[in-house]
Amino acid sequence: MTEPIRMLHFADSHIGMENYGKIDPNTGTSSRVRDFLDRLDEVVDYAIEHRADLAVFAGDAFKDRSPDPTQQREFAQRIKRLADEVPTLLLVGNHDMPGMMVKANSLDIFRALDVPGVIVGYKDDTQVVQTAHGPVLLAWMPYPMRNRLMAWKKYQGKSIEELNQGLRAEVAKRIAVLTEEAAVQDMPRVFVGHFTVEAAKFGSERSVMLGGDLPILKSMVADPVWDYVALGHIHKHQDLNPQGYPPVVYSGSLERIDFGEEGEEKGFCWVELQRSETTWSFVPVNARPFRTVSIDVRSEEDPTAVVVDALERAETDGAVIRLQVQLRADQIPSLREREIEGALEDTASFIVAREIEDEARARLGELSPETLAPLELIERYFESRDVDPERLKALLAKAGELLE
């Protein structure tokens, strides 16, 4: 039995994201940019230390389509280090792709310089890649841009729905061609794509998504012709075909974008490729922790002391913290911000959200306004304004007449 081909699958590095970061005065760059680069270092280190035979990056290298030169340099240094050791596919994702076809994508520089060991997947194609443990058939499809389809004469003047149908049909046709080309190759076969597959569970990618998104049917890619389907675009790691073959896997993003990904583990996939017998595992990375600390101090005499105590017991060191404090309006002067900020000094960054209880609403107790009749709502309102009982009775009588 031949040894499996060891492949590393990663995606969505999003170099340039600065959410919740601090500017480093020595470099002028955001601490969060450094986080994303550190995760990429973990990927490259793992590939080299575990003697990978092949690496596939399933798209979205940068935060947007126009990364600054420093970000391009930092990404290129890491990819060069990886490609010096193993053949590396860089697939073009929607964040890497310009809106106009005539413009270069953010990964084209690797193709222009013909960087040894790097394949740029800028259009759908296949290639047999020689590795230390044998050949692999790689097929790939970059992000399918609707506006590129709109440039075709037969789709000009069509509705959005007609364009969507046309795009889905075009993607299906192109994947079918790639599948036919793969089927005749007697070797492990890998399909790499950057798009949404129906049934995928979203992370926070929708908050940073560029361009409209069109889900692709799972049946288009879950074909046993393939031995592994490596996907990018969705930030939440998942296998869409856990009971079948091939594995259809989103490796997920390498770092958390925001608090929508607070509970998601981040990492990449380690794949042992064999024809019809591929296995894989998820490898977590040391992503920056995001933690929400929620505290209700409405019944406390010293809200600041309660908040500080809760923060001291929470795991805040090195984390991005979202502190949510529920308090009454009259407690605002008692919330000493400097003491709270002092308790958060060891965090990577933090935000404090004060949720002030509205007194009028508080007097409703457990009642929902939607369950009260109009006259009851009026009564509650006047009660919240401390209207004299006799005057309240007269006002309610007048209100009753108007509502009849």
C-alpha positions as CSV (number, residue, x, y, z in Angstrom):
1,M,0.0,0.0,0.0
2,T,1.4,3.4,-1.0
3,E,1.8,6.2,1.4
4,P,-0.9,8.8,1.4
5,I,-0.2,12.3,0.0
6,R,-0.2,14.8,2.8
7,M,-2.1,17.9,1.9
8,L,-2.7,21.1,3.9
9,H,-6.0,22.9,3.2
10,F,-6.5,26.5,4.5
11,A,-8.5,29.5,3.5
12,D,-9.8,33.0,4.3
13,S,-6.7,34.6,5.8
14,H,-8.1,38.1,5.3
15,I,-4.9,39.9,5.8
16,G,-5.6,43.6,6.6
17,M,-8.6,43.2,9.0
18,E,-8.2,45.7,11.8
19,N,-11.4,45.2,13.8
20,Y,-10.8,45.7,17.5
21,G,-7.1,46.4,17.0
22,K,-4.6,48.9,18.5
23,I,-2.0,50.7,16.4
24,D,1.6,49.5,17.1
25,P,3.7,52.8,17.4
26,N,6.8,50.9,16.2
27,T,5.3,49.5,13.0
28,G,2.3,51.8,12.4
29,T,0.2,48.7,11.8
30,S,-2.8,47.4,13.7
31,S,-2.3,44.6,16.3
32,R,-5.1,42.7,14.6
33,V,-3.2,42.6,11.3
34,R,-0.4,41.0,13.2
35,D,-2.9,38.4,14.6
36,F,-3.9,37.4,11.1
37,L,-0.3,37.1,10.0
38,D,0.6,35.1,13.1
39,R,-2.1,32.6,12.2
40,L,-0.7,32.3,8.7
41,D,2.7,31.6,10.2
42,E,1.2,28.7,12.2
43,V,-0.1,27.2,9.0
44,V,3.2,27.5,7.2
45,D,5.1,26.1,10.2
46,Y,2.8,23.1,10.5
47,A,3.1,22.3,6.8
48,I,6.9,22.4,7.0
49,E,7.2,20.6,10.3
50,H,4.8,17.8,9.2
51,R,6.4,17.5,5.8
52,A,3.3,18.3,3.7
53,D,3.4,17.2,0.0
54,L,0.9,19.9,-1.2
55,A,-0.9,23.0,0.1
56,V,-4.1,24.5,-1.2
57,F,-5.3,27.9,-0.3
58,A,-9.1,28.2,-1.0
59,G,-9.3,32.0,-1.5
60,D,-9.6,35.4,0.2
61,A,-6.0,36.3,1.0
62,F,-6.8,39.9,1.9
63,K,-9.5,41.9,3.5
64,D,-10.3,43.6,0.2
65,R,-9.3,43.8,-3.4
66,S,-6.7,46.5,-2.9
67,P,-4.3,45.5,-0.1
68,D,-1.6,48.0,0.8
69,P,2.0,47.1,-0.2
70,T,3.0,46.2,3.3
71,Q,0.2,43.6,3.6
72,Q,1.1,42.2,0.2
73,R,4.8,41.9,1.2
74,E,3.9,40.1,4.5
75,F,1.6,37.7,2.7
76,A,4.1,37.0,-0.1
77,Q,6.9,36.3,2.3
78,R,4.9,33.6,4.0
79,I,3.6,32.0,0.8
80,K,7.2,32.0,-0.7
81,R,8.4,30.2,2.4
82,L,5.6,27.6,2.0
83,A,6.1,27.2,-1.8
84,D,9.8,26.7,-1.4
85,E,8.9,23.5,0.4
86,V,5.7,22.2,-1.3
87,P,3.6,23.0,-4.4
88,T,1.0,25.6,-3.4
89,L,-2.3,26.5,-5.1
90,L,-3.6,30.1,-4.4
91,L,-7.2,30.3,-5.4
92,V,-8.7,33.7,-6.1
93,G,-11.6,34.5,-3.8
94,N,-14.2,37.3,-4.0
95,H,-12.0,39.5,-1.7
96,D,-9.1,39.1,-4.1
97,M,-11.1,39.7,-7.3
98,P,-11.6,43.1,-8.9
99,G,-15.0,44.1,-10.2
100,M,-13.7,44.6,-13.7
101,M,-12.2,41.7,-15.7
102,V,-9.4,43.8,-17.2
103,K,-8.0,44.6,-13.7
104,A,-5.5,42.4,-12.0
105,N,-6.6,40.4,-8.9
106,S,-4.6,40.7,-5.7
107,L,-2.8,37.4,-6.3
108,D,-1.8,38.1,-9.9
109,I,1.7,39.3,-8.9
110,F,2.6,35.6,-8.2
111,R,1.6,34.7,-11.7
112,A,3.3,37.7,-13.3
113,L,6.6,36.9,-11.5
114,D,6.2,33.1,-12.1
115,V,7.0,32.3,-8.5
116,P,8.3,28.8,-8.4
117,G,6.0,26.3,-6.7
118,V,3.0,28.6,-6.8
119,I,-0.1,28.0,-9.0
120,V,-2.6,30.9,-9.1
121,G,-6.2,29.7,-9.7
122,Y,-7.5,32.8,-11.4
123,K,-9.9,30.9,-13.7
124,D,-11.3,27.4,-13.6
125,D,-8.8,24.8,-14.7
126,T,-7.1,21.5,-13.9
127,Q,-3.5,20.5,-13.5
128,V,-1.6,17.4,-12.5
129,V,0.8,18.3,-9.7
130,Q,3.8,16.2,-8.9
131,T,4.4,15.7,-5.2
132,A,7.0,13.8,-3.1
133,H,4.5,10.9,-2.8
134,G,3.1,10.9,-6.2
135,P,0.9,12.9,-8.6
136,V,-2.4,14.7,-7.7
137,L,-5.0,16.0,-10.0
138,L,-6.0,19.5,-8.9
139,A,-9.1,21.2,-10.2
140,W,-10.3,24.6,-9.1
141,M,-12.9,27.2,-9.6
142,P,-12.5,30.8,-8.2
143,Y,-15.3,32.8,-7.0
144,P,-18.1,33.1,-9.7
145,M,-18.7,36.8,-10.2
146,R,-22.2,37.6,-11.4
147,N,-21.1,40.9,-13.0
148,R,-18.7,39.0,-15.3
149,L,-21.6,37.0,-16.5
150,M,-23.5,40.2,-17.1
151,A,-20.9,41.2,-19.6
152,W,-21.9,38.4,-22.0
153,K,-24.3,39.6,-24.7
154,K,-26.8,36.8,-24.2
155,Y,-27.4,38.0,-20.6
156,Q,-27.5,41.7,-21.2
157,G,-30.9,43.2,-20.2
158,K,-31.8,40.1,-18.1
159,S,-33.4,40.3,-14.6
160,I,-31.4,39.4,-11.5
161,E,-33.3,36.1,-11.2
162,E,-32.4,35.3,-14.8
163,L,-28.8,36.2,-14.2
164,N,-28.8,34.0,-11.1
165,Q,-30.2,31.1,-13.1
166,G,-27.6,31.7,-15.8
167,L,-24.8,31.9,-13.4
168,R,-25.8,28.7,-11.6
169,A,-26.1,26.9,-15.0
170,E,-22.7,28.2,-16.1
171,V,-21.0,27.1,-12.8
172,A,-22.7,23.7,-13.1
173,K,-21.4,23.3,-16.7
174,R,-17.9,24.3,-15.8
175,I,-17.7,22.0,-12.8
176,A,-19.0,19.2,-15.0
177,V,-16.2,19.8,-17.4
178,L,-13.6,19.7,-14.6
179,T,-15.2,16.5,-13.2
180,E,-15.0,14.8,-16.6
181,E,-11.3,15.8,-16.9
182,A,-10.6,14.4,-13.4
183,A,-12.5,11.1,-14.0
184,V,-9.9,9.9,-16.5
185,Q,-6.9,10.4,-14.1
186,D,-5.8,7.4,-12.2
187,M,-4.6,9.3,-9.1
188,P,-6.0,11.2,-6.1
189,R,-8.2,14.1,-7.3
190,V,-8.9,17.3,-5.4
191,F,-11.4,20.0,-6.2
192,V,-10.8,23.5,-4.8
193,G,-13.6,26.1,-4.8
194,H,-14.4,29.5,-3.3
195,F,-18.2,29.9,-3.1
196,T,-21.2,29.2,-1.0
197,V,-22.6,25.6,-1.1
198,E,-26.2,25.2,-0.1
199,A,-26.7,23.8,3.4
200,A,-23.5,25.6,4.6
201,K,-23.8,27.3,8.0
202,F,-22.6,30.9,7.9
203,G,-20.2,32.6,10.2
204,S,-19.5,36.3,10.0
205,E,-18.5,36.4,6.4
206,R,-21.8,38.1,5.4
207,S,-20.7,41.2,7.3
208,V,-17.6,41.5,5.2
209,M,-18.8,39.9,2.0
210,L,-18.0,41.7,-1.3
211,G,-20.6,41.3,-4.0
212,G,-23.8,39.3,-4.3
213,D,-23.6,35.6,-3.3
214,L,-25.2,32.7,-5.1
215,P,-25.4,29.3,-3.4
216,I,-24.2,26.3,-5.4
217,L,-26.0,23.0,-5.1
218,K,-24.1,20.5,-3.0
219,S,-24.7,17.8,-5.6
220,M,-22.4,19.8,-8.0
221,V,-19.3,19.1,-5.9
222,A,-20.2,16.0,-3.8
223,D,-19.2,13.6,-6.5
224,P,-17.1,10.5,-5.8
225,V,-14.9,11.3,-8.7
226,W,-13.2,13.6,-6.2
227,D,-11.3,12.4,-3.2
228,Y,-11.5,15.7,-1.3
229,V,-13.4,19.0,-1.9
230,A,-11.5,21.9,-0.4
231,L,-13.7,25.0,0.0
232,G,-13.2,28.6,1.1
233,H,-15.5,31.6,1.6
234,I,-17.5,30.4,4.6
235,H,-15.7,31.3,7.8
236,K,-17.3,28.5,9.9
237,H,-15.4,25.2,9.7
238,Q,-17.7,22.3,8.6
239,D,-18.0,19.2,6.5
240,L,-21.0,19.3,4.3
241,N,-20.9,15.6,3.5
242,P,-20.0,13.8,6.8
243,Q,-21.8,10.6,5.9
244,G,-20.6,10.3,2.4
245,Y,-17.6,10.5,0.1
246,P,-15.8,12.7,-0.8
247,P,-15.4,15.0,2.2
248,V,-16.8,18.5,1.2
249,V,-15.0,20.7,3.7
250,Y,-14.8,24.4,4.5
251,S,-11.6,24.8,6.5
252,G,-13.0,28.0,7.9
253,S,-11.1,31.3,8.5
254,L,-7.8,31.4,10.4
255,E,-8.8,34.3,12.7
256,R,-12.1,35.6,14.2
257,I,-13.5,38.6,12.4
258,D,-15.9,39.8,15.1
259,F,-18.1,38.6,18.0
260,G,-20.3,36.6,15.6
261,E,-17.5,34.1,15.5
262,E,-16.8,34.2,19.3
263,G,-17.6,30.5,19.8
264,E,-16.1,29.2,16.6
265,E,-12.8,27.2,16.6
266,K,-10.4,28.4,14.0
267,G,-7.8,26.4,12.1
268,F,-7.1,24.5,8.9
269,C,-7.3,20.9,7.6
270,W,-4.7,18.2,7.3
271,V,-5.6,15.8,4.6
272,E,-4.2,12.3,3.8
273,L,-5.0,11.8,0.2
274,Q,-5.6,8.4,-1.3
275,R,-7.8,7.4,-4.2
276,S,-11.3,6.6,-2.7
277,E,-9.8,6.4,0.8
278,T,-9.0,9.9,1.8
279,T,-9.0,10.9,5.5
280,W,-8.7,14.3,7.1
281,S,-8.6,16.1,10.4
282,F,-9.1,19.7,11.6
283,V,-6.1,21.4,13.2
284,P,-6.9,24.3,15.5
285,V,-4.8,27.5,15.6
286,N,-4.2,29.9,18.4
287,A,-6.7,32.4,17.3
288,R,-7.3,35.5,19.4
289,P,-10.1,34.8,21.9
290,F,-13.2,36.9,21.7
291,R,-15.3,36.9,25.0
292,T,-18.5,38.6,26.0
293,V,-18.9,39.4,29.7
294,S,-22.5,40.3,30.6
295,I,-23.3,41.8,34.0
296,D,-26.6,42.9,35.5
297,V,-26.0,45.5,38.3
298,R,-29.5,47.0,38.5
299,S,-30.0,45.7,42.1
300,E,-26.4,46.5,43.2
301,E,-25.4,49.4,45.5
302,D,-21.9,49.7,44.1
303,P,-22.2,48.7,40.4
304,T,-18.5,49.4,39.7
305,A,-17.3,47.0,42.3
306,V,-19.5,44.2,41.0
307,V,-18.3,44.8,37.4
308,V,-14.6,44.8,38.4
309,D,-15.1,41.7,40.5
310,A,-16.7,39.9,37.5
311,L,-13.9,41.0,35.2
312,E,-11.2,39.7,37.6
313,R,-12.9,36.3,37.6
314,A,-13.3,36.2,33.8
315,E,-10.5,35.1,31.4
316,T,-9.7,38.5,29.9
317,D,-6.0,38.4,29.5
318,G,-5.0,38.8,25.8
319,A,-8.7,38.6,24.7
320,V,-10.9,41.0,22.8
321,I,-13.6,41.7,25.4
322,R,-17.2,42.9,24.9
323,L,-18.4,44.1,28.3
324,Q,-22.2,44.5,28.6
325,V,-23.5,46.2,31.7
326,Q,-27.2,46.4,32.5
327,L,-28.0,49.3,34.9
328,R,-30.6,51.8,35.9
329,A,-30.4,55.4,34.7
330,D,-29.8,56.6,38.3
331,Q,-26.8,54.3,38.6
332,I,-24.9,56.0,35.7
333,P,-22.9,58.3,38.0
334,S,-21.9,55.3,40.1
335,L,-20.2,53.5,37.2
336,R,-16.6,54.6,37.5
337,E,-15.2,54.1,34.0
338,R,-11.5,54.5,34.9
339,E,-11.7,51.6,37.4
340,I,-13.4,49.4,34.8
341,E,-10.8,50.3,32.2
342,G,-8.1,49.5,34.7
343,A,-9.5,46.0,35.1
344,L,-9.4,45.6,31.3
345,E,-5.8,46.8,30.9
346,D,-4.5,43.3,30.1
347,T,-7.0,42.7,27.3
348,A,-6.1,42.9,23.6
349,S,-8.9,45.5,23.3
350,F,-12.3,46.0,24.7
351,I,-15.6,47.7,24.1
352,V,-18.1,48.7,26.9
353,A,-21.8,48.7,26.2
354,R,-24.1,50.2,28.8
355,E,-27.7,49.0,28.6
356,I,-29.7,51.6,30.5
357,E,-33.1,50.4,31.8
358,D,-35.9,52.7,30.8
359,E,-37.9,53.6,33.9
360,A,-41.2,53.7,32.1
361,R,-40.6,50.3,30.6
362,A,-39.3,49.0,33.9
363,R,-42.7,49.8,35.5
364,L,-44.4,47.4,33.2
365,G,-42.6,44.6,35.1
366,E,-42.9,41.3,33.2
367,L,-45.6,42.6,31.0
368,S,-45.1,43.1,27.3
369,P,-46.6,46.2,25.8
370,E,-48.0,44.1,23.0
371,T,-50.2,42.3,25.4
372,L,-51.9,45.5,26.8
373,A,-55.0,47.2,25.4
374,P,-54.6,50.8,24.3
375,L,-56.3,52.2,27.4
376,E,-54.1,50.0,29.6
377,L,-51.0,51.4,27.9
378,I,-52.2,54.9,28.5
379,E,-52.8,54.2,32.1
380,R,-49.3,52.7,32.5
381,Y,-47.8,55.8,30.9
382,F,-49.6,58.2,33.2
383,E,-48.6,56.1,36.2
384,S,-45.0,56.3,35.1
385,R,-45.3,60.1,35.2
386,D,-46.7,60.0,38.7
387,V,-49.9,61.6,37.7
388,D,-52.3,62.3,40.7
389,P,-54.9,59.5,41.0
390,E,-57.9,61.8,40.7
391,R,-56.4,63.5,37.6
392,L,-55.5,60.0,36.2
393,K,-59.1,58.9,36.5
394,A,-60.3,62.0,34.5
395,L,-57.6,61.5,31.9
396,L,-58.5,57.9,31.4
397,A,-62.2,58.8,31.0
398,K,-61.4,61.3,28.3
399,A,-59.0,58.8,26.6
400,G,-61.8,56.2,26.7
401,E,-64.1,58.5,24.9
402,L,-61.6,59.2,22.2
403,L,-60.9,55.5,21.7
404,E,-64.5,54.6,21.3
